[in-house]
Amino acid sequence: MPAAAWATVIIAALIIAITAVALLRVIFHLRAVRATLSQVIGGVAVVADRTSTVPDRLTSVNASLKPVRDFCETV
């Protein structure tokens, strides 16, 4: 095989190796992002649970606050 063919094979192998390493780095970064997003989703679920609305069982409180709500809507 001529020297130009060997040079082409070596350059192609280097390009493929560098691309493979870059893709492996992307895979590891995406795994880290997935782990972080799982923690964020868990935190958001906790916040949503702790800040949930008042249950409908408190109809007497809602009825008592109706004049206040009506006044606030007019402002």
Phi and psi in degrees as GROMACS dihedral restraints (atoms count N, CA, C in turn):
[ dihedral_restraints ]
;  ai    aj    ak    al  type     phi  dphi    fc
    3     4     5     6     1   -70.2    20    10
    4     5     6     7     1   163.4    20    10
    6     7     8     9     1   -63.1    20    10
    7     8     9    10     1   -34.7    20    10
    9    10    11    12     1   -64.8    20    10
   10    11    12    13     1   -37.0    20    10
   12    13    14    15     1   -67.6    20    10
   13    14    15    16     1   -41.4    20    10
   15    16    17    18     1   -64.6    20    10
   16    17    18    19     1   -41.4    20    10
   18    19    20    21     1   -61.9    20    10
   19    20    21    22     1   -40.8    20    10
   21    22    23    24     1   -64.7    20    10
   22    23    24    25     1   -42.4    20    10
   24    25    26    27     1   -64.6    20    10
   25    26    27    28     1   -43.8    20    10
   27    28    29    30     1   -65.0    20    10
   28    29    30    31     1   -43.8    20    10
   30    31    32    33     1   -64.8    20    10
   31    32    33    34     1   -41.7    20    10
   33    34    35    36     1   -63.5    20    10
   34    35    36    37     1   -41.7    20    10
   36    37    38    39     1   -63.5    20    10
   37    38    39    40     1   -40.2    20    10
   39    40    41    42     1   -63.8    20    10
   40    41    42    43     1   -43.5    20    10
   42    43    44    45     1   -62.4    20    10
   43    44    45    46     1   -43.9    20    10
   45    46    47    48     1   -65.1    20    10
   46    47    48    49     1   -40.7    20    10
   48    49    50    51     1   -65.7    20    10
   49    50    51    52     1   -43.1    20    10
   51    52    53    54     1   -65.0    20    10
   52    53    54    55     1   -40.7    20    10
   54    55    56    57     1   -64.6    20    10
   55    56    57    58     1   -39.7    20    10
   57    58    59    60     1   -64.3    20    10
   58    59    60    61     1   -42.0    20    10
   60    61    62    63     1   -64.2    20    10
   61    62    63    64     1   -41.6    20    10
   63    64    65    66     1   -63.4    20    10
   64    65    66    67     1   -41.1    20    10
   66    67    68    69     1   -66.2    20    10
   67    68    69    70     1   -37.2    20    10
   69    70    71    72     1   -64.0    20    10
   70    71    72    73     1   -39.3    20    10
   72    73    74    75     1   -63.7    20    10
   73    74    75    76     1   -40.3    20    10
   75    76    77    78     1   -62.5    20    10
   76    77    78    79     1   -41.4    20    10
   78    79    80    81     1   -61.3    20    10
   79    80    81    82     1   -45.2    20    10
   81    82    83    84     1   -66.0    20    10
   82    83    84    85     1   -37.7    20    10
   84    85    86    87     1   -66.3    20    10
   85    86    87    88     1   -40.6    20    10
   87    88    89    90     1   -65.4    20    10
   88    89    90    91     1   -35.6    20    10
   90    91    92    93     1   -64.4    20    10
   91    92    93    94     1   -40.9    20    10
   93    94    95    96     1   -64.7    20    10
   94    95    96    97     1   -40.4    20    10
   96    97    98    99     1   -64.7    20    10
   97    98    99   100     1   -40.4    20    10
   99   100   101   102     1   -62.6    20    10
  100   101   102   103     1   -41.0    20    10
  102   103   104   105     1   -65.0    20    10
  103   104   105   106     1   -42.5    20    10
  105   106   107   108     1   -64.6    20    10
  106   107   108   109     1   -42.1    20    10
  108   109   110   111     1   -64.8    20    10
  109   110   111   112     1   -34.8    20    10
  111   112   113   114     1   -62.1    20    10
  112   113   114   115     1   -41.7    20    10
  114   115   116   117     1   -66.9    20    10
  115   116   117   118     1   -39.4    20    10
  117   118   119   120     1   -65.7    20    10
  118   119   120   121     1   -42.7    20    10
  120   121   122   123     1   -62.6    20    10
  121   122   123   124     1   -40.7    20    10
  123   124   125   126     1   -62.1    20    10
  124   125   126   127     1   -42.8    20    10
  126   127   128   129     1   -64.8    20    10
  127   128   129   130     1   -40.2    20    10
  129   130   131   132     1   -64.9    20    10
  130   131   132   133     1   -38.6    20    10
  132   133   134   135     1   -63.7    20    10
  133   134   135   136     1   -39.7    20    10
  135   136   137   138     1   -65.6    20    10
  136   137   138   139     1   -44.1    20    10
  138   139   140   141     1   -63.0    20    10
  139   140   141   142     1   -43.3    20    10
  141   142   143   144     1   -63.6    20    10
  142   143   144   145     1   -36.5    20    10
  144   145   146   147     1   -69.3    20    10
  145   146   147   148     1   -39.3    20    10
  147   148   149   150     1   -76.8    20    10
  148   149   150   151     1   -20.6    20    10
  150   151   152   153     1  -110.9    20    10
  151   152   153   154     1    27.1    20    10
  153   154   155   156     1   -67.4    20    10
  154   155   156   157     1   161.9    20    10
  156   157   158   159     1   -74.2    20    10
  157   158   159   160     1   166.3    20    10
  159   160   161   162     1   -69.1    20    10
  160   161   162   163     1   134.8    20    10
  162   163   164   165     1   -64.6    20    10
  163   164   165   166     1   159.9    20    10
  165   166   167   168     1   -71.0    20    10
  166   167   168   169     1    -8.4    20    10
  168   169   170   171     1   -65.5    20    10
  169   170   171   172     1   -19.6    20    10
  171   172   173   174     1   -92.0    20    10
  172   173   174   175     1    51.6    20    10
  174   175   176   177     1   -66.7    20    10
  175   176   177   178     1   -31.0    20    10
  177   178   179   180     1   -67.0    20    10
  178   179   180   181     1   -38.2    20    10
  180   181   182   183     1   -66.8    20    10
  181   182   183   184     1   -43.6    20    10
  183   184   185   186     1   -62.4    20    10
  184   185   186   187     1   -38.7    20    10
  186   187   188   189     1   -67.0    20    10
  187   188   189   190     1   -37.5    20    10
  189   190   191   192     1   -68.0    20    10
  190   191   192   193     1   -31.3    20    10
  192   193   194   195     1   -91.5    20    10
  193   194   195   196     1     1.6    20    10
  195   196   197   198     1   -60.0    20    10
  196   197   198   199     1   -42.9    20    10
  198   199   200   201     1   -60.8    20    10
  199   200   201   202     1   -37.1    20    10
  201   202   203   204     1   -65.7    20    10
  202   203   204   205     1   -44.5    20    10
  204   205   206   207     1   -62.7    20    10
  205   206   207   208     1   -42.7    20    10
  207   208   209   210     1   -62.7    20    10
  208   209   210   211     1   -39.9    20    10
  210   211   212   213     1   -64.7    20    10
  211   212   213   214     1   -41.7    20    10
  213   214   215   216     1   -65.0    20    10
  214   215   216   217     1   -32.7    20    10
  216   217   218   219     1   -69.5    20    10
  217   218   219   220     1   -28.0    20    10
  219   220   221   222     1   -80.0    20    10
  220   221   222   223     1   -17.1    20    10
